[in-house]
Amino acid sequence: MTEDQAETIAAQALGWLASDPDLMGVFLGASGMSIDDLRGGAGSPEILGAVLDFVCMDDDWVVRFCDDTGRRYEDPARARAVLAGPAGMHWT
C-alpha cells in the first residue's frame, strides 16, 4: 500500500466518522480535539493517523467502516501502519 492509498483510506474514515454524529462525538472526546482542531488539521498525517487509530479500536467500527466503503477489513490497520512509517512500528 502506498502512502497516497493510506491517506485516501484515512480520509474516507474521517468522512465515515463525520457521517455519524454520535461516533464523531466519541472520537472528539477520546482525542481531546475540538471540531475546529479537526477541520484545521484534517489532512495532516497526525490527524489521519488518529482517525485510523480510533476506528481500529473497535472491531465493529472496522467492520462497519469497511462494509460502508467497500474496503477490505485489513485496510484500516494497513493504512495506519503505512502512515506511521518505520518509526511508528513497535513490537511490544
Residue pairs with C-beta under 8 A, 6 or more apart in sequence:
1 75
1 78
1 79
1 82
2 82
3 82
3 83
5 79
5 82
6 78
6 79
6 80
6 82
6 83
7 43
7 45
7 48
7 79
7 83
9 52
9 71
9 75
9 76
9 79
10 48
10 49
10 51
10 52
10 79
10 80
10 83
11 42
11 43
11 48
12 65
12 69
12 71
13 51
13 52
13 55
13 65
13 76
14 42
14 47
14 48
14 51
16 55
16 64
16 65
16 68
16 69
17 23
17 24
17 27
17 51
17 54
17 55
18 24
23 61
27 51
27 54
28 34
28 35
28 38
30 54
31 50
31 54
33 47
33 50
38 47
41 47
42 48
45 83
48 83
49 80
49 83
49 84
49 88
52 76
52 77
52 79
52 80
52 83
53 80
54 61
55 61
55 62
55 65
55 76
56 62
56 76
56 77
56 80
62 73
62 76
62 77
63 73
65 71
65 76
66 72
66 73
66 75
66 76
81 88
81 89
